[in-house]
Each structure stands twice: as C-alpha cells, then as structure tokens.
Amino acid sequence: KPAKRLSTDSTNSHEGAMAGEISALEEAFRKFAVHGDTRATGKEMHGKNWSKLCKDCHVIDGKNVTTTDVDIVFSKIKGKSCRTITFEQFKEALQELSKKRFKGKSDEEALQEIYKLIEGKGPVISGVTKTVSSPTVSRLTDTSKFTGSHKERFDSSGKGKGRAGREDLVDNSGYVSGYKHAGTYDHKVQGNK
C-alpha cells in the first residue's frame, strides 16, 4: 500500500491529494487488468488491456497520442522477456504518455491530467452481439406456428415443456392417451348405484 505511506509521510497537501488519486488510479488499473481474462489477478496488465484502457479513457486522442504511441510506450516500459506490466510500470508509462498528450503543461500538471482521465473508470463493453429481429428469424422462432412433433414441445404460451416435450413419458393411468373422460369411471359407477 504505497499510497497510504505516501500520504502519511507527506506534509504538502498536494501530495496527500495525489495519494487518493493513486488509489483510484490503481482501482482502474485492476479493473482493466482483469478484463477479458478469467485467470488474471489484477496485479499485471497485458498490452491488449493497456491499449483498451488508453482508448476507453480517451488517453488516445488521435492527434498527440495514437495507438502506435501507446504500443511503443508499452514495449519500452515492460521487461524484455515480459508480456505484462505492473502497476509501477503502468505509472511510468502514463508519465511517458502525459508528456505527449498534454504538451503545453508542466510534467506534473500533465501527469495529473492523465490521472484524471483514468481515475475510477472501467472497461467499456461495446460491440456485443445483439439479437436479430428480422421477419425470417421471428417466423422460425414463433412456437405458435410449429406443427407435428415440434408443436408438442411447447405449451400454449410458447414456453418449452422441457423433458416432457422431448420424451414420450409413460402414462400408467390405465387410459388410452388423448381420452377426454379419464378419471371419471369411479364417478359413473358410484352414480349408478
């Protein structure tokens, strides 16, 4: 927890404020680090997730910082044999990008601006496949138009019957299937007495 140590050691209020921002920054780092990878711990980030963070948080503006710049910075910061960066390396990479993204500002101001872009953000999920509502698909999935054995698999509301709709379940009631007056024998016999 270097953020807490920094805030207790500092006497300057600006550094104390920065410590809070670093924890929000670390939270954003972890959210992006685990995105799309079920085995990720959140301690290291892959290049793909780094690029996604830069796109989703608008670090890439298309003029000063491009996707190529982001990839170059990632390659420069990570170790030679590594494929991921740690949180400390992540901060170094942001420092590198902040100089390009906010050219007119001092290094410290540029770093604060880039932190503000990323703080508290998470991965944006876009381009998820949506259901198609074409007439062809709706005709094929409308259970009221089914005939034959397929019709037997759904009830009147269109909800599937499950196993009962797929298998012929044995009826041991003693009546022929489809007999309308099943269960009325005892009533008829007792009614005649």
C-alpha positions in Angstrom: 0.0 0.0 0.0 2.4 2.7 -1.1 -0.4 5.2 -1.4 -1.0 5.2 2.3 2.6 5.5 3.2 2.9 8.5 0.8 0.0 10.3 2.4 1.3 9.8 6.0 4.9 10.9 5.1 3.9 14.0 3.2 3.4 17.4 4.7 2.3 19.0 1.5 -1.5 18.9 0.9 -1.0 18.5 -2.8 0.9 15.2 -2.3 -1.8 14.0 0.1 -4.4 14.6 -2.6 -2.3 12.8 -5.1 -2.3 9.7 -2.8 -6.1 9.5 -3.1 -5.8 9.8 -6.8 -3.3 7.0 -7.0 -5.6 4.6 -5.2 -8.4 5.4 -7.7 -5.8 5.0 -10.4 -4.9 1.6 -9.0 -8.5 0.6 -9.0 -8.9 1.5 -12.6 -5.6 -0.4 -13.4 -7.0 -3.5 -11.7 -10.4 -3.3 -13.5 -8.7 -3.1 -16.9 -6.1 -5.8 -15.9 -8.7 -8.5 -15.3 -10.9 -7.5 -18.2 -11.4 -10.4 -20.6 -9.1 -12.8 -18.7 -10.6 -15.2 -16.2 -7.1 -16.1 -14.8 -5.9 -12.5 -14.3 -5.2 -11.4 -10.7 -5.2 -7.6 -11.4 -1.6 -7.2 -10.5 -0.3 -7.2 -14.0 -1.7 -5.8 -17.3 -1.3 -7.2 -20.8 -0.7 -5.0 -23.8 -4.2 -5.6 -25.2 -5.8 -4.3 -21.9 -3.3 -1.4 -21.8 -4.5 -0.4 -25.3 -8.1 -0.8 -24.2 -7.5 1.4 -21.2 -6.0 4.1 -23.3 -8.9 4.0 -25.8 -11.7 3.8 -23.3 -10.3 6.6 -21.0 -9.6 8.9 -24.0 -5.8 8.9 -23.5 -5.6 8.3 -27.2 -6.8 11.5 -28.9 -5.7 10.7 -32.5 -3.5 13.8 -32.7 -0.9 13.9 -29.9 -1.3 10.3 -28.8 -2.1 7.5 -31.3 -2.5 3.7 -30.9 1.0 3.3 -32.2 2.4 5.6 -29.5 0.6 3.6 -26.8 2.1 0.3 -28.2 5.6 1.8 -28.3 5.4 3.1 -24.7 4.1 -0.3 -23.6 7.0 -2.1 -25.3 9.5 0.4 -23.9 8.3 0.1 -20.3 7.8 -3.7 -20.0 10.8 -6.0 -19.4 12.4 -7.7 -22.4 11.0 -11.2 -21.7 7.8 -10.0 -20.1 4.4 -9.7 -21.7 2.8 -7.7 -18.9 3.4 -4.5 -16.9 3.0 -4.0 -13.1 1.3 -1.0 -11.5 4.6 0.8 -11.0 5.5 0.3 -14.7 1.9 1.4 -15.6 2.6 4.8 -13.8 5.9 5.1 -15.7 4.0 4.5 -19.0 1.4 7.1 -18.0 4.2 9.6 -17.2 5.6 9.0 -20.7 2.3 9.4 -22.4 1.3 12.5 -20.4 4.2 14.4 -21.9 2.9 13.7 -25.4 -0.8 14.1 -24.6 -0.6 17.5 -22.7 2.3 19.2 -24.4 1.7 22.8 -23.1 1.7 21.8 -19.4 4.5 21.0 -17.0 5.3 17.3 -16.4 3.5 17.3 -13.0 0.3 19.0 -14.4 0.3 16.7 -17.4 0.6 13.7 -15.2 -2.3 14.9 -13.0 -4.5 15.5 -16.1 -3.8 12.0 -17.4 -4.6 10.6 -14.0 -8.0 12.4 -14.1 -8.8 10.8 -17.4 -8.3 7.3 -15.9 -9.4 7.6 -12.3 -12.4 5.4 -11.4 -13.1 4.2 -14.9 -13.6 0.7 -16.0 -13.6 -1.2 -19.3 -16.4 -0.1 -21.7 -18.2 -3.1 -23.2 -19.2 -2.3 -26.7 -19.9 -4.2 -29.9 -21.7 -7.0 -28.0 -23.8 -9.1 -30.4 -27.4 -8.1 -30.3 -30.4 -10.3 -31.2 -31.6 -10.1 -34.7 -35.3 -9.2 -35.2 -35.8 -10.0 -38.9 -39.1 -11.5 -40.1 -37.3 -14.7 -41.1 -35.9 -15.3 -37.6 -39.2 -14.4 -35.9 -41.1 -16.8 -38.2 -38.7 -19.6 -37.3 -38.8 -19.0 -33.6 -42.6 -18.4 -33.3 -43.8 -21.5 -31.4 -47.5 -21.0 -32.3 -46.6 -21.8 -36.0 -44.9 -25.1 -35.1 -46.6 -28.3 -36.3 -46.3 -32.1 -35.8 -44.0 -33.4 -33.0 -42.4 -29.9 -32.6 -45.7 -28.5 -31.5 -45.9 -30.9 -28.6 -42.7 -29.5 -27.1 -44.3 -26.1 -26.2 -47.3 -25.2 -24.1 -49.9 -22.6 -25.3 -47.9 -19.6 -24.1 -44.8 -20.7 -26.1 -42.8 -21.8 -23.1 -40.9 -25.1 -23.6 -42.1 -28.1 -21.7 -38.6 -29.4 -21.1 -38.1 -33.1 -20.8 -41.8 -33.8 -21.1 -41.8 -32.2 -24.5 -38.8 -34.2 -25.7 -39.5 -37.7 -24.5 -42.6 -39.9 -24.5 -43.3 -40.3 -20.8 -45.2 -43.5 -19.9 -48.7 -42.8 -18.7 -49.7 -45.6 -16.2 -53.2 -44.3 -15.6 -54.9 -47.2 -17.5 -56.5 -44.9 -20.0 -55.7 -44.5 -23.7 -53.7 -41.3 -24.4 -56.0 -38.5 -25.6 -59.1 -40.0 -23.8 -61.1 -37.0 -22.7 -63.0 -38.6 -19.8 -60.1 -40.0 -17.9 -60.7 -40.3 -14.2 -64.5 -40.3 -14.4 -65.1 -44.1 -14.1 -65.4 -44.2 -10.3 -67.9 -41.2 -10.5 -70.0 -43.0 -13.2 -70.0 -46.4 -11.3 -70.9 -44.8 -8.0 -73.5 -42.6 -9.6 -75.3 -45.8 -11.0 -75.6 -47.4 -7.6 
